Amino acid sequence: MSVSVQYNSSRKPMDTMETLEKQLICPICLEIFSKPVVILPCQHNLCRKCANDIFQASNPYLASRSSAVGSGGRFRCPSCRHEVVLDRHGVYGLQRNLLVENIIDMFKQENNSTKPEPEVQKEGPMCDVHEEERINIYCVTCATPTCSLCKVFGAHKECQVAPLNNIYDSQKAKLTDCISMLVGNNDRIQGIIGQLEESCRAVEENGRRQKSRVCESFDHLYALLEERKSDLTLQISAEQDEKLTYINRLRRCYSDHLEAMAKVVEEGIRTMEEPEMAVFLQNAKPLLNQITEGTNISHLEKLERGYENMDHFTTNFSRVRQALHNVDFIRDDDEDEDEDGGTEEGAGLEGGGEETPTHPSSNPTHLSIEPAHRISDSAHSVSDPTHRVSDSTPTAQQSQILQNLNQRSPKPLPIPPVATDTPAQLSAPGSASSGVPTDDEENPRHVFSFSWLNSQK
């Protein structure tokens, strides 16, 4: 039990010294800080030599290391990547950390006093071929450490060798420079990463902005289509109401006439049944006049052929549908072609002085309406009441009366067609020949530019 306590008490100072040594290691040269020790604004410490190496690596445009004084500059802390800005004194303008230097001195004194006796195996690595020989030279030809016996008798007797400490110093200096250059390169890579992150944010913002613009343009197009649909349906409803009003008026006229003639027929039947001749003759003459006037319906208006047809409101959306299919974003080559076309058009106006006809692409949403054929030239023929056959078989007395009436009354003249006033036709928008593009004209190119929508208003 006493042995373990003695062991723990002996290990505690060693652990403390090892922990303190780790805190005094320079992050660049990976050794204990060498004087002078400078403190950075971020409170991390560096050897002044290591700080100068990092500064030179981060500023490769400087002519030499001596130019660091009096030029100023900046570099990043290797521990926390904080940017250190130097004044005109360079790294010599950084404050020395005297506290750390004193701690290093005390650590070295304590380490020397408590340092155990060097063991044999810590003198250096031994040669693999000559196990009793320590590696003490460096083969430059094979680029590997070796022992003296290998140079004299072994595999490296024909090779060029150098002292181990010389190669050690040169390789250590080279490695230090490479680490400093790598730190500077990491700083530049960090800057590139920052630029790429900024580019990503810019792309996302620009994408959202362009999507909003596209949605706004399509909403404008939807609103325009709804407005045009409302206008066209309003035109159809107006003509529909006008035609229905006119037809209902004619129907009422014919109904009134039919009702009057039915009363005349009833009166004629009652007169035919009159047994007194005197009374019959008194009533027959005005009745015959009423029948003659009733059979002549030329004074009544007649519905012209095809009046109920409304095919002239047929729309042709082929060009509009094609224009919507061709909606796309404006390309660079399209802009160049538009500029060339505008230049040629301007030259033609200046040279000839004639007006250039409007290209179909200026109004791609044109609705082509077929010509109206609302009323035909001939009227519906109305059968003569005198030639109408009754469903019931007339009596002999009624047949005799009708025969006498036909012999006495003059034959009715043929009914001439009456040109009656018809309701005014609604003019269809875009029916003018100048507004409808011909088939042999070049189809317009539609790009994602909704300026042509504004021309509809």
DAUR-V773059 format. One record per residue. PHI is phi in whole degrees, -180 to 180 (none if undefined). Layout:
<<PHI> <PHI>>
//
This chain:
<<none> <-69> <-68> <-66> <-66> <-66> <-68> <-65> <-69> <-81> <-81> <-64> <-64> <-66> <-65> <-65> <-67> <-66> <-65> <-66> <-64> <-64> <-75> <-101> <-88> <-74> <-72> <-98> <-86> <59> <-128> <-63> <-50> <-105> <-70> <-79> <-101> <-108> <-109> <-85> <-59> <-87> <74> <-95> <-110> <-145> <-68> <-62> <-64> <-66> <-62> <-66> <-63> <-65> <-63> <-66> <-70> <-79> <-127> <-69> <-75> <-68> <-67> <-151> <-68> <-71> <-79> <-66> <-83> <90> <-114> <73> <152> <-156> <-155> <-106> <-67> <-69> <-91> <-119> <66> <-74> <-81> <-106> <-100> <-101> <-89> <-70> <-82> <69> <-70> <-75> <-86> <-76> <-75> <-80> <-97> <-67> <-63> <-65> <-64> <-66> <-65> <-64> <-62> <-67> <-65> <-66> <-65> <-66> <-68> <-68> <-74> <-100> <-73> <-70> <-63> <-66> <-86> <-67> <-71> <-89> <-68> <153> <-68> <-97> <-72> <-73> <-82> <-105> <-66> <-90> <-101> <-88> <-72> <-136> <-134> <-127> <-83> <-71> <-66> <-91> <56> <-151> <-71> <-153> <-109> <-70> <-65> <-65> <-73> <-85> <-119> <-94> <-73> <-106> <-70> <-98> <-93> <-93> <-122> <-146> <-61> <-68> <-70> <-66> <-65> <-62> <-65> <-67> <-67> <-67> <-65> <-65> <-65> <-63> <-64> <-65> <-64> <-65> <-63> <-65> <-63> <-64> <-65> <-63> <-63> <-66> <-64> <-62> <-65> <-64> <-62> <-62> <-65> <-66> <-64> <-65> <-65> <-61> <-64> <-66> <-65> <-63> <-67> <-65> <-63> <-63> <-65> <-68> <-62> <-64> <-67> <-64> <-63> <-65> <-65> <-69> <-63> <-62> <-66> <-60> <-63> <-66> <-64> <-64> <-66> <-65> <-62> <-64> <-64> <-68> <-65> <-67> <-64> <-65> <-65> <-64> <-68> <-60> <-64> <-65> <-68> <-63> <-62> <-66> <-68> <-64> <-66> <-64> <-63> <-65> <-62> <-67> <-65> <-63> <-66> <-65> <-66> <-66> <-68> <-64> <-65> <-64> <-64> <-62> <-65> <-65> <-67> <-65> <-67> <-64> <-85> <-72> <-79> <-80> <-69> <-64> <-65> <-61> <-68> <-65> <-88> <-72> <-65> <-64> <-69> <-63> <-63> <-65> <-67> <-64> <-69> <-71> <-74> <-95> <-111> <-68> <-78> <-85> <-71> <-121> <-76> <-71> <-66> <77> <-67> <-80> <-72> <-130> <-72> <-71> <-91> <-66> <-109> <-119> <-99> <-64> <-69> <-66> <-64> <-65> <-64> <-68> <-67> <-91> <-65> <-154> <-80> <-74> <-98> <-66> <-68> <-66> <-65> <-65> <-66> <-63> <-66> <-64> <-65> <-65> <-67> <-65> <-65> <-64> <-66> <-66> <-67> <-72> <-78> <-87> <75> <-102> <-77> <-88> <-63> <-68> <-73> <-60> <-70> <-71> <-140> <-72> <-98> <-67> <-100> <-87> <-108> <-70> <-62> <-84> <-127> <-91> <-128> <-84> <-76> <-102> <-94> <-65> <-77> <-109> <-67> <-74> <-61> <-70> <-100> <-82> <-93> <-79> <-71> <-91> <-77> <-72> <-76> <-67> <-68> <-66> <-65> <-66> <-67> <-65> <-68> <-65> <-65> <-68> <-75> <-83> <-78> <-68> <-67> <-71> <-71> <-63> <-79> <-76> <-67> <-100> <-83> <-89> <-76> <-100> <-61> <-65> <-79> <-81> <-76> <-84> <-69> <81> <-79> <-64> <-67> <-72> <-88> <-100> <-73> <-77> <-75> <-80> <-77> <-70> <-66> <-72> <-91> <-105> <-115> <-78> <-136> <-93> <-67> <-71> <-70> <-69> <-73> <-74> <-88>>
//
